[in-house]
Amino acid sequence: MVTEENITEILHALSAREMNTPFGIGVLRYAMRIDPIGTTSWIASRGDITEAQTLEIADDWIRQPSDLAACIEQLPNTQWKQDFIQSLGSEMSSTDPKSAIEVVQQMNPGQAQTCALQAIACNWIATNPNAALDWVAGVQDPALRDQLIASAVQSYALTDPAQAATWLLSEVKSPELANDTALNILRTWVVKDPAQAAGWVTQFPDGYAKTAAVEIISQHWQQTDPTAAAAWIQNLSVESAIPPN
């Protein structure tokens, strides 16, 4: 019989194989309800914890987050801790992005943390674009801010590519990142509205980005409306042939 008194002893006696059984998962859930910090600390000390078990721990903490900050702070700085925080941020981002950001900011700085913040930005902008962009605009690190905006606007392009393009041009300062993101937005936009996407491309300055953008537009548009595509390409050629004043 599993009780509050013996749950910790039973959990600690489980092998890695037993932890992966329905009984093992049930014992883990019960232990998390009785002693979430102690159970999480014990999990962190093991070297055989699976991704599914880490997600189970994260889900339990999301349901009872009052001592989460204290739990994270006392965990040893291991790879499991980083994976655990990243799982927490991912799970929380769709329902409580502000708390997700606070959690992910406790990760070690680096690419994994950046990716976790990008995922939060993408999820948040889908539900509350203005709030998401207000948060991103307040990020102090310019390089990180550009990466977050670029990720967010690419996600928002699925909903409103025209607005995503406007935000991109007004917010991202890195020319290389802006160009790459613009091309990704175009790949979404040209499917939704090739004429509007083509109109945006005509505003690009001459160079690699415009050449690549024209190719993206023409390849798709020639398949759906070859007459309109040919007229647009011809117009671009005529404009390019006009000498500057």
C-alpha positions in Angstrom: 0.0 0.0 0.0 1.4 3.4 -1.0 1.0 6.0 1.6 2.3 9.5 2.4 4.6 7.9 4.9 6.3 5.4 2.6 6.0 7.2 -0.8 9.5 8.6 -0.7 11.0 5.2 0.2 9.1 3.5 -2.6 10.1 6.1 -5.2 13.8 5.9 -4.3 13.7 2.1 -4.6 12.5 2.2 -8.2 14.9 1.3 -10.9 15.1 3.2 -14.2 13.0 0.6 -15.9 10.4 0.7 -13.1 10.3 4.5 -13.3 9.0 4.1 -16.9 6.1 2.0 -16.0 2.6 3.3 -15.2 3.2 2.4 -11.6 6.4 4.4 -11.6 4.7 7.4 -13.1 1.9 7.1 -10.6 4.4 7.0 -7.7 6.3 10.0 -9.1 3.0 12.0 -9.3 2.1 11.1 -5.8 5.5 12.0 -4.5 5.3 15.4 -6.2 2.0 16.2 -4.5 3.5 15.3 -1.1 7.0 16.8 -1.4 7.5 18.6 -4.7 10.9 20.2 -3.8 12.3 17.1 -2.3 11.1 14.9 -5.1 12.5 17.3 -7.7 15.8 17.4 -6.0 16.0 13.6 -5.9 15.1 13.5 -9.6 17.9 16.0 -10.4 20.4 13.8 -8.6 19.7 10.9 -10.9 21.4 10.4 -14.3 18.8 8.3 -15.9 15.8 10.6 -16.1 13.9 10.6 -19.4 12.5 13.6 -21.2 9.0 12.3 -20.5 9.7 12.2 -16.7 11.2 15.7 -16.9 8.0 16.9 -18.5 5.9 15.2 -15.8 7.8 17.1 -13.2 7.4 20.3 -15.0 3.6 19.8 -15.4 3.3 19.1 -11.7 5.1 22.4 -10.9 2.9 24.3 -13.3 -0.2 23.1 -11.3 1.4 24.1 -8.0 3.9 26.9 -8.7 4.1 28.6 -5.3 7.5 27.2 -4.4 8.9 26.9 -7.9 11.4 29.7 -7.7 12.9 28.3 -4.4 13.0 24.8 -6.0 14.9 26.0 -9.1 17.4 28.1 -7.0 18.4 25.1 -4.8 19.0 22.7 -7.7 22.6 21.9 -8.7 23.6 23.6 -11.9 23.5 20.5 -14.2 22.2 19.9 -17.7 19.1 18.4 -16.2 18.3 21.7 -14.5 18.6 23.5 -17.8 16.4 21.0 -19.5 13.9 21.2 -16.7 13.7 25.0 -16.8 13.4 24.9 -20.6 10.5 22.4 -20.3 8.8 24.6 -17.7 9.1 27.6 -20.0 7.7 25.8 -23.0 4.8 24.4 -21.0 4.0 27.8 -19.4 4.4 30.0 -22.5 0.9 29.4 -24.0 -1.0 30.2 -20.8 1.3 32.5 -18.7 4.1 33.9 -20.9 5.3 36.5 -18.3 5.9 33.7 -15.7 7.5 31.6 -18.5 10.0 34.4 -19.2 10.8 34.7 -15.5 11.5 31.0 -15.3 13.6 30.9 -18.5 15.7 33.8 -17.4 17.1 31.5 -14.7 18.8 29.4 -17.4 22.4 29.8 -18.1 22.9 32.4 -20.8 23.5 30.9 -24.2 21.8 29.4 -27.2 19.5 27.2 -25.3 18.1 30.1 -23.3 17.8 32.2 -26.5 15.8 29.4 -28.2 13.5 29.1 -25.1 12.8 32.9 -25.2 12.2 32.8 -28.9 9.6 30.0 -28.4 7.9 32.1 -25.8 7.9 35.2 -28.1 6.3 33.1 -30.9 3.6 31.7 -28.7 2.8 35.0 -27.1 2.6 37.0 -30.3 0.0 34.5 -31.6 -2.4 35.4 -28.6 -1.4 38.9 -27.7 0.8 40.5 -30.3 1.0 44.0 -28.8 1.9 42.7 -25.3 4.5 40.4 -26.8 6.2 43.2 -28.8 6.1 45.5 -25.8 8.1 42.9 -23.9 10.6 42.3 -26.7 11.1 46.0 -27.2 12.2 46.3 -23.5 14.9 43.6 -23.8 18.2 45.4 -23.1 20.5 43.2 -25.1 20.3 44.5 -28.7 21.3 41.3 -30.4 18.9 39.2 -28.3 16.1 41.7 -29.0 16.6 41.5 -32.7 16.5 37.7 -32.6 13.3 37.7 -30.5 11.6 40.2 -32.8 12.7 38.2 -35.9 11.2 35.0 -34.4 8.0 36.7 -33.3 7.3 38.4 -36.6 7.9 35.2 -38.6 5.3 33.5 -36.4 2.9 36.4 -36.7 3.3 36.3 -40.5 1.1 33.2 -40.5 -1.7 35.5 -39.3 -0.9 38.9 -40.7 2.1 39.0 -43.0 1.7 42.7 -43.8 1.8 43.8 -40.2 4.6 41.3 -39.5 6.6 43.0 -42.3 5.9 46.4 -40.8 7.1 45.4 -37.4 10.2 43.8 -38.9 11.3 46.9 -40.8 10.7 49.2 -37.8 12.2 47.1 -35.1 15.0 44.8 -36.3 18.3 46.7 -36.6 20.6 43.9 -37.9 20.5 44.1 -41.8 21.5 40.5 -42.2 18.8 39.2 -39.8 16.2 41.6 -41.2 16.9 40.3 -44.7 16.7 36.6 -43.8 13.5 37.2 -41.8 12.0 39.3 -44.6 12.5 36.3 -47.0 10.9 34.0 -44.5 7.9 36.3 -44.2 7.6 36.4 -48.0 7.4 32.6 -48.2 4.3 32.8 -46.1 2.9 36.0 -47.6 3.1 35.0 -51.2 0.8 32.0 -50.5 -1.8 34.3 -48.9 -1.6 37.3 -51.2 1.1 37.3 -54.0 0.1 40.7 -55.3 0.5 42.4 -51.9 3.7 40.5 -51.2 5.0 41.5 -54.7 4.2 45.2 -53.9 6.3 45.0 -50.8 9.3 43.5 -52.7 9.3 46.5 -55.1 10.3 48.6 -52.1 13.4 46.6 -51.4 16.8 48.2 -52.3 18.7 46.5 -55.0 20.9 43.7 -53.8 20.9 40.1 -52.7 17.7 40.3 -50.6 15.7 41.9 -53.4 17.0 39.3 -56.0 16.1 36.4 -53.6 12.7 38.0 -52.9 11.9 38.4 -56.6 12.7 34.7 -57.1 10.4 33.7 -54.3 7.5 35.7 -55.6 8.0 34.7 -59.2 8.3 31.0 -58.6 5.0 30.9 -56.7 3.1 33.4 -58.7 4.0 31.9 -62.1 2.3 28.7 -60.9 -0.9 30.4 -59.7 -1.2 33.4 -62.1 1.5 33.4 -64.7 0.0 36.5 -66.5 0.1 38.6 -63.4 3.6 37.3 -62.6 4.9 38.1 -66.1 3.5 41.6 -65.9 5.1 42.2 -62.5 8.5 40.9 -63.6 8.3 43.1 -66.8 7.5 46.1 -64.7 10.4 45.4 -62.4 12.7 45.1 -65.5 11.5 48.4 -66.9 12.0 50.2 -63.6 15.5 48.8 -63.3 16.3 50.1 -66.8 15.4 53.7 -65.9 18.6 55.6 -65.1 18.7 57.4 -61.8 18.0 61.2 -61.7 
